[in-house]
Amino acid sequence: MILEMRNINKDYPMGKSVVHVLKNVNLQVNEQDYIAIMGPSGSGKTTLMNLIGCLDVPTSGSYMLGDREIGKCSDNQLAEVRNKEIGFVFQSFHLLPKMNALDNVALPLLFGGVRKKERRQMAADALRIVGLEDRMTFMPDQLSGGQCQRVAIARAIVGKPRLLLADEPTGALDSVSGSQVMDLFRELHDSGSTIIMITHDSNIAGHADIVYNIFDGVLSGGELKGE
């Protein structure tokens, strides 16, 4: 098992009241699962993604990522988890405009203390995996939207994280580029990646093997396709 959430609640104060955004969420993710969490705007899916990605901590409940109790981690420990154990892919590519594709992909390794020669080799290998070996020296403004997302995926996988977390990964793409990106996620899964995808789109969720639904902060579903 890669992660387990038990009875997770997330509350936010709003004036004199409290908004209960997540309500007793339970989630287990095993090695090489391909999971989609689907819900409309305001359902709590972004808050859940932030908790899974260790960008925030729960108000109550237990979140184990590997052998770490995330709620008990310091800010520095959470930063280390995000750098080494989770690869992030967002709707907006978040590429640095003054860095070429290779340097954008290598950036997490720089923060992780990997030496220059090794991180450039690892970045080149990741770009080959996503089919951009001929675009390594291109700047983001020289790449299409689909290519920029592939660079972002290469950056997410370059450190070989335990978990790949994707938030609306095709939201900024046309249908053809979006389909190519989803094909790439399937290839990564088939090669051993564990993937959690957050989406509002049932067509995108349909690419996953296991689909959860979230509505008003309540998570349901989770059956393997065909069962």
N, C-alpha and C positions, 0 to 999 in steps of 0.2 A: 504494500500500500504506500502511495506517495503522500497523500494527505487525507486527513479526516477532520471534519467539522462536526461538533456535537452541540446542539441547542444554542446556536449562535444568534445573538440579538445585537442589533446596532440601533442606538437611540441618539437623537440630536435634540438639544434644547432649542426651543423656539419661543422667545419671550418667557412667559410664565408657564408654558406647557412643554411637553416632551413629545417629539415625533418618533414613533416606532417604525423605523425603516425596514429592518429585517427582523423576522419573528420566528424564533426556534428553528433555524435552518440546520439541516443535517445533510452532509455530503461526504461521500467517500470516493476517492479517485485512486485507481490502481495503475500499475505500470502499463504503459501503452494503451490506455483508454483514449478514446476520441469522443469528447463530450461537448454538447452544445447546451448553453443555458439561454433560453429564449423568453423574452418578455417585452411588453410595450414600454414606452417612456414613462418614468415615474414608478415602475414596478419594483425597483430596488436592485436591478441587475448590475448597474454601475457600482453601487455600494458594495455588492457582493464581490464583484471583480476586484475592487480596491482591497478588500479583506484577503481574498485569495492571493493577490499579488503582493501582500505585505506592505501596501501603501497606507494602510490604516489598520487599527486593531479593534476587535469587537468590544462592545460594552459588557457583554457577559457571554458565557459559553467557552468551549475549548476548541482551539484550532491547532492541530498537530501537523506540521510539515516535516516529513521524515521523523526524526527523533526530537525535533524542537517544538516546544510549546510557544507559539508565536506571541501570545498575550503577555508572556514574561520576558520577551526579548527587549534589549535596549535599542535605541535608535541606531547605533552603530552596527549592532547585530542584524537588525532588519535591513540595513543598507547592504550588508554582506550577503544576506539571503537573496535580495533582489538582484545583486550583481552576478552571483554564482549559481543560483539554483532555479531562477525563473527567467525565461525569455519573453519579452513583451512585444506585441505587434498591435499598433493602434490604427484607428481609422485615418488619422493624419499621420503622415509618415515620420515626422519629427527628425528629418535628416538635416544636418548642419550644412547650410548653403555654400560655405567656403571650403568644404572638404569634399574630396572626390569619393567615389563609392567605396574604394578600398579603405580609406581612412575612416569613413563613417562606420563601416562594419567593425573595424579594429578598435573603436573607441571604448567599448566596455572592457576590453582586455587591458587597455591602458590604465583604466581605473582599477582594474584587478591586479595590477602590478606585473603583468606579463611583459617580458623583454621585447624590444622593438622587432627584431628579426623574427621571433616566434609569432608575435601577434600579426605581423603582416602575412606570414605564411598561412596562419589559421584563417585570417580574413579572406585571403585568396581562395582557400579551399571552400569556405562557406559560399562565396560568390559563384564558384563552379557548381555547387550543389543546386543553387537556384537558377542556373542557366545564364549567368551574366559574366562569364569569364572574359568576354570581349568588351566589357563596359567598366572595367575596374578603375580606369583613370578618368571616367566621365564625371562631371559635376552634376548635382541634382537637377539643375535647370536644363541639362542636356538629355535628360531621361524622361520617358513617358511616365504617366501615373502608375501604370502596372509595373514598370521597371523600378520606380522608386519604392513601391511596396515590396518588391522582391529584394531590394537592398535592405529594407527594414527587416524582412524575414531573415536574411542572412545575418544581420546584426543580432537578431534574437537568438539564433542557433549557434553563433560562433563559439560561445563558451561551453557548448554541450550541456545546457541546463537540464534539470530533471523534468521541468514542466514548461510547456509553451502556452502562453496565455494571450489570446487574440481578442481584441475588442472591436467589433464591427469592421473586420479587416477588408471588406470590399465596399464599404460605405462611400468612399470617394472615387470609386472606379466605374468605368462603363461596363456593360454586361460581358463583353468579350474578355477584357482584362480581369474582371471579377471571376469569371469561370476558370481562367488560367491560374489565378491565385488559389482557388479552391482545389484545383487539380494538384497544385504544389503541396498544399497541406495534406492531401491524401498520400502523396508520395513520401512526405516526411513521416507521417504516421506509419506507413508500411515499412519504413526504414527503422522504426523503433521509437519515434517521438511520442510523448504523452501530451495531448492537446486539450485545452479547454477553450471553447469559443463562445463569446458573449454576442448575442444578436437579437434583433427584433424581427428578423426575416425568416419565415418558415422554410423558404427555399435554401437559404444558407444553412440553417439548422439541420436540414435534411441530409447534408453531406456527412454529418457525424454519425457515430454508431449508437450513441446513447443521448437522448434528449430530455432535459429537464425544462420545466416551465416555472417562471416566477411571476407572481401577481400579488400586489399589495404586500410585498415583503415575505410571502409564503412560497417556499420551494416545493415543487411536486414533480412526479414523474420519475424518470431515471431508468426506464426499462430498456434493455438491449433490443435493438431492432429485430423483429421476427419472433419475439417471445410473446 
